[in-house]
């Protein structure tokens, strides 16, 4: 769904499509102008004043994908295509306040360089993180739409987090709690999040999401993290606030050194993963959800040598209990190679596959892509 201003033009003006057409042209013109006016060695456009700082940055992604989907569908048009819908651009900033703390903000939009975005259902820009906050010796306090602690640690365990080889996308070796923007998904809306100061590498996180439905079943979650030179650890709990089974727990970490890293995580499903993965056969707006057990885990190994990065990952999702279909689990894996042309641009190629526990044929993807950060 687009921003409120986009929805206003689309819903209240008879010429909404024409207006949005020109708005999108101006959005692209402004973004590209700011990017190309930035200093050649800068990763972002930056504006500074005596007590404020604003940055424009993001990433543009394009990949050529060749998919082999075991189960054909009527909506399927071609196995070979270009995609780039995990690209993003964002404005972040801070202002020093007289109380000795900083006011901060972030406004982030997703975009797709391979799509012209015509029509009300395919806007050029769509909302991602949108928040306002305060930062000081007490930690970080934010209000708005932002990543849950659960998803944030998952992105740390996913080297191709927004590329076509992302572990949470095609191979599905991270659960759907690492995707989406809504209550009970990876990016929580109408929420308050607090991150404690980091002490000797350790920190804590907490979020509370306000449910705007009549039931007013508010969501919440907590997390603990630790990071050092040679290893990192984390643990999370996510509760969607519904009366039925709707929780998930996760722990994981990374061992690193000498250019190599072994990383992974395990997710326990007490109903919330089953809901996010659409495995439950129940009406999820009621108290009847009893589907759980779709535990999801993965391990990965990566090695960096100069301008090259080699990645291998393997994981599984267990069969859910009381789900709509039997044997709904899967096994997924991927192999990837990245070549960094410089600190702002890399090319990558790889192969990923998912095998289902039921009789459905496996699905696979070969991709060749490039990512430019700024």
N, C-alpha and C positions, 0 to 999 in steps of 0.2 A: 504494500500500500504506500502511496506517495505521501508527501508532507501535507499539512493542513492547507497551506497556500495552494498547492497543486490541486487538492480535492475541491477547494473553493472555486477555482476557475473551471474545473471540469463539471461541477454540479450546478453552478449558479449562472453560467454564461452560455448562451446559445452557441457562441463561437468558441467554445472551450478548446476544441482541437486546434484551431488556428492559433489561439493565444499560447497554448502549451508548445506548439511547434516553434514559435519565435522565442519563448522562454528557454527552450532547450538549446537553441542556437547561441543565445547569449551566455548560458551557463558554460557551454563548451568553450566559447571564445574567451571568457574570463579565466577559466581554469588553465587553458593552454597558454594564454598570454603570460600569466603569472609564472608558470613553469619555465618558459623559455627566457624570461627576464631574470631568472635566478642566476647567481654566480655559477660558473662552469664546474667548480669543485664542491658545490654545496649539494647536500642531500635533500634540501627543502628550501622553500621561500620563507624568509624570516623577516619580521618587522620588530624593531625594538624601540622602546622609549625609556624614560627615566624610571618608571615603575611598572612597565608592562612589557609583555613579549607575546607575539602571535606567530604561529608557524603554519604553512600550507605544505602538506606532504601526502604520500600515498603510494600506490603501485598500479601499474597497468599490466595486465596479463592476457596473453593470447596463446591458445594451444590448438594443434591439429589432433583430433581424436579419431581413432578407428575402433569402434565398439563392436563386439560380437555378443549379442544378447540371446541367451538360450531360448527364451520364450518370446515369440513374436507377438506384437500388439498392433491393433488397427491404427493407433496414433503414430506408429513408427514410420519415419520418412526415409532416413538414410543412416547408414552406419558410420559414414565419414563426414566430419563437419568441423568447423571452427567454433571455439567457445572462449569467452573471456569474462563471464558474469561474476567472477570473484574479485574483479578489480575494484579499487576504492580510492577515494580522495577525501581528505579530512582537514579541517581547521582546528587547531588546538591553541590554547593560550592561557596566560596567567597574568594577574595584576596584583602587585604588592599592596596590601591594605594597611591602614594605620595601626591596626591591632597587632601587627607582627605576624600575620598569616597571609596566605595568598588565596585569592579567588581564582578558580580555574574553570575552563569549559572545554568541551569537545563536541564538534558536530561533524559527522561522518556519513558519506553516501557511497553506496555501491553503484557500479556502472558496468556496462558491457561494450567494449570497443568493437565487437563483431556484430552488434545489433543496432539498427537505426532507431529503435525505440518508438516507432510510430504507434499511435492509438492510445486510448486511456488505460489499457491493461499492460502496456509495455513502455513505461516511462523511462527516460534516459537515466534518471537518478532515482534511487530509492533509499529510504532511511536505514541507517545502521545505528552506531552509538550516538546518542544525543543526551548530553548531561551537563549539569552545572555543579560546582563543588567548592570545598574549602580544603586547604592543605597547610599543615603546620607541624609543630613538634608533637601534637596529639595524634598525627596520622593523616589519613585522607578520607574525606566524607563527600559522597557524590549522590545526586538525586537525578533521576531520569531513566534513560534506557541504556543498558551497559551489559558487558559480559558477566555471567555468574562466576564465582570462584571455581565452580565445577568445570565450566568450559575453559576458563583461562588456563588452568593447568593442563588441560587436554591439548590446547594449541602448542604448549611447550613440548609436548610429546609427539608432535606431528610436524616433521621438517618441511613437508609440502603442504602446510596447513591450508592455503588458499589456492593452490595449484590443482591441476587436473588429476594429480596422483595423491591428493589429500586422503589420509587414512579414514577420515570421518565421512567421506563422500562415496566413491565407487566401491572400494573393498569393504566398507562398513565395519572395520575393526575398531572403530570408536563409535559409541552409541549416538543416537540422534539427539541426545542431550548436549551435544557439541555443535548443533546446528539450529537454525531457526531463530525468529524474534517473536517472542510471545511469553505468556505465563507458562511455566513448566518446560521452557526450551533453553537453548544455550545463551541467548541474549534476552535478559529479562526486562520487561516494561513496567512503567509506573512504580519504580523501585528506589529504595535507599540502600546504599552500600557503604560500609565502613571497612577500611584497611588500617591495621595498627602499624605503628612504626616498626621497622626491622631492627631487631636487637641480636647481634652476633649471628646474623644470617637467618633468624627465625622471625616469622610474622603470622598474624591471624587475620581472617577476613569474615565478614558477616553481611548478608543482604536480607532485605525484607521487601516483598513485592505486594502491592495493594491490588486485590482482585476487584474489578469494577462490575462484576456480575451481581445479580440479586442475592446469590448465596454468600458473597463476601468471604470466600475461602482464601485467605491470604497465603502466599508462598514465602518460604524462607530457607536459608542455607548457611552453612559455616565452612571454614577451611583453615587448615594449618599448613604452613610451608617452611621449608628450611633449604638454604642454598649455601654451598661452600665451593672451594676451588675444585674439588675432586668428586663431589656427589651432591645430589639434591633429593629431597623427599617431600611428599605432600599427602594430605588426606582431606576428603570432602564429604559433606552430607547435604542432600538436597531433598526438601519436602515441599510438595506442591500444595499442601493445605487442604486437600480434598478428604472426605470421610473414608473412602476406600483405600486400597493399596496404591500408594502414590509417592514412594520414597526411593532414593538411590544413594549408595555409598561408594566411595572410590578411594584407592590409595595407589601410589606409584612413586617413581623416582628415576634417577639417572646416575650412572657411573661414568666418569669422563677423565681423559688424560691421554697425552701423546697424540692428539688429533683424532682419537677414537672415542665413541660413546655408546654404552649399552643402556637402553631406556625402555620403559614400559609402564603399564597401568592395569589395574583390575577393577571392574565396576560390578558391584552387587545390585541386582534388580529386586527391589521390593515393590514393584508395580509401576514405577515412573518410567523406566526404560521401555517396558512393554507398551505403555501409553504412547510415548514418543515415537516408537517404531511401528505403531498401528497394529500391534499383535493381538490386542484384546478384542474379544467378540462382544463385549458389553457396551452399554450406553455410558460413555465416559463422563457425562455430565451428572451422573447419579452416584449413589453410594455403592453400586453393585460391582465395581471393578475388583476382580479377584485373580487377575492374571499377573504372574510374576515369574521370577526365575530365569529371565533372559540375560544372565550375566554375560558381560562382554570384556574381553581382555586382548592385549596385544603386547608383543615384544619387538624391539627394533635395534638395529646396529647401524651406525653411520661412521664413516671415516673421511676426514678432510686432509688433503695433501695439496697445499698451495691453492691453485685455482680449481681443483676438482673435489667433488663431493659424491661419495657412493653410499647408497642407502638400501637396506633391506628390512622389511617388516612382515610379521606374521601374526595372525590373531584369529579369534573365534567368538561367535555369539551362541550361547547355549540355547537349546529348545526351551520355550516358555512353558509354564504350567497353566492349564486351563485356557490356553489360547484359542483363537478362532480356527486355526489349522494345526495339525500335528507336524512335528519335525520342522519348525519354522526357523531353526538356527542356521548358521552358515560358518564357513571358514574362508578367510581372505588373506591374501598376501600381495606384496608388491616389491619390485626392484627398480631402482632409479639411479640415474647418473646426471649430475649437474656440472656445468662448466661456467665459471665466473669470468666474464670478459673484463670487468672491473668491479668496484664496490657497489655499483648501481644497477648492473645488468647481468643476468645469467640465462643460459640456455639449459634445457633439461630434456631428457627422454626416459621412457620407462615402460614397464608392462605391469598390469595388475589384474587379479582374477578373484572372483568370489564363487564358492561352491556351496550349494544349498544342501541341507540335510534331507530334504524331501526329494521327490523324483524329478524336480525341475532341473534342466540342464544348467551348466555353469555360465557365467557372464565374464567377459574379459575386455580389456581396453589396452591398446597401444597408443601412446601419445608422444608428441614432440612439441615443446612449448618454449616460450620466452617470457621473462618477467623483468620489467623496468621499474625500479623504485626511485622516488624523488622526495 
